[in-house]
Amino acid sequence: MSYEFRIQQFQQPEENATEVNTIMKRSFSPSVYIDTIGMVCVFQNNTCPIFTPHGKLITYDGWHTMKHGARYVGEIIFSQYPLNQL
């Protein structure tokens, strides 16, 4: 796949993951529950990128991150509250 094609690929989070995420957000304060879906899946219709802006694979199955994906997600979540307080 070309770089241009890869960076335009997005997916919806799995329905059960978004349902659990919603329950957790309602049940816990932001200092306790970290909404990673809400931080990463911010594109059209709350979709998640499949590739980093550099064209590297974030996840192969929608759950487990690859090396570049872990760095990408880590940069996002550690730049926002509460992890940016560490």
Beta strands, then each sheet from edge to edge (+ up, - down):
strand 1: 10-11
strand 2: 48-49
sheet 1: 1+ 2-
end
